[in-house]
Amino acid sequence: MEPLQAIEQLDAVKLLKTSYFAYPVVNAVHIAAIGALLTSVALMDLRILGAFRALPERPFVALLRRLAFSAFALAVLSGLVLFSVRASYYAQMPVFLAKMALIVLAGANFAVFAAVDKGRGANGRRVASRALAAISVMLWSAVLLCGRFIGFQ
């Protein structure tokens, strides 16, 4: 716990805690990044599952993938800043740990998806991609739910 308590005592973190504007701005950025991430992931997964057939799948998914990566990076950065304010408290919360585990699982799911997308024939790829897209929707929804629970504990 000492390293986490040391993070909480950093001057920048103390400033964040006492600033009238800084914490709400970082929190708003985090929420916006999560919104962009989950929207892009949901639309991408829905397209893979067969929705929006009028849109060509490959370019649509490629565009949303870039957006998802950018939003994820912003969510991670802003999340780390928010974590720093109460690092030792959050690190002990089961729901926070569950959220982190779910994010790792979602990343692993994406890695498997990328491998499947490159490695199989069209038929096998479609079935596997759809299963992984459904899993992705469930994982990211669970991440969002865990995140909301963190705010109310």
N, C-alpha and C positions, 0 to 999 in steps of 0.2 A: 504493500500500500504506500510505502514511502515515496516511490517515484510518482505515483498519482497525486499524492498530497503536494509534492514539489511542483507539479504542473499547476495546481490550483493557486500556488503562491507566486507564480511568475507575474512580473509587473504588468505585462500585456493582459493577462487574465484578470488581474485585479481591476485594471482599467475597464475591461469589458463588463465586469460585475457592477461597477459603480456608474458607468455611463448611462445616461437617460436614453440615448439613441442607439448605441452600438449593439447591444444584445437584441433588441427588437428587429433591427435591420438584418443582423446575421440570421435570426430566426426566420424572418420573412424570406430571405434568400434561400434558406434550407427548404422551406415549404414550397417555394416556387420551383426549386430544382427537383424536389420529389414529385411535384405535380407534372413537370415536363418529362421526367424519367418514366413515371408510371403510365402517363398518357402515350408516350412513344412506344413503350414496351407492349402495352395493351393493344394499340393499333397494329403493331408489327405482328403480334401473336394472333390477333383476329384475322389478319390477312393470310397468314400461314394456315390458319384453320379453315379458310375458305370464304371469309367475308370480303367485301369490296372487290369482287371479281372484275369489275370494270378497270381497276388499276393494275398495271403490270406488277407482278409480285416482286421480282428481283430488284428493280429500281426503287420501288416503294419501301421494301425492307431495308435496302442499303441506306436510303435517306434516314429512315427512322433509327437505324442502328447507330449512325453517326450522332444523331440528336441524343439518343439514349446514353452513349458514351460521354458526351459533353455534360449532360445533365447529371450523370452519375458522378463525374469528377467534381462538379460544383457541389453536389450533395455531400460527398465525402469531405471536401474541404470545409464547408460550413458546418457539417456535423462534428468534425474534429474540434472546431472552435467552440461549439456549444458544449461538447463533452468536457472540454477543459475547465469549464466553470465548476463542475461538480464531478470530476473524474472518479474520485474514490467512491462516491455514492453510486454513480451509474455502473461502475465496474462490478458492483455487488448485486445489482438488480437482475433477477432471473429473466425478466422480460427484455432487458437490454441485451443480455447474453444470447437470448433466443433470437432477437433481431439480427445480431451479428452472425449467428450460425445460419440463419435463413439467407442472409446476403451472400455468405460463402456458398451455400447450396445453389442459389440463383446463378452465381458466377460459374460454378461447376456445370450447371445445366446449360449455360450458354456455351461453355467450352465444348461440351458434348455435341450441342447443336452445330457448332461451327465444324467440328470433325465430321459429323454425319452429312452436313451440307456439301462437303467436298468429296466424301468417300464412297457414296453408294450410287447405284443406278436410280433412275427417276422414280420408280415405284417404291422401292425400299426407302429412299430418301423422303418421299412424301409422307408415308406412314410414320416414320420415326420423327420427322420434323413436326408433324401435327401433335404427336404425343408430347414432345418436348415443349411445344408452344403452350399446350394445356397446363403442363407442370409449371411453366414460367408464370403464367397468369396466377396460379394458386400461390406460388412462392412469393411473388411481389405483392400480392394482396395481403399475405400473412406478414410480410415486412412492414407494410403500411399500418396494419392493425397493431402490431407490436409497438411501433413508433408512437401511435396515439396513446397506448397504455402507459408508455414511459412518461408522457406529459401529465398523467393523472395519478401518479404515485408519489 
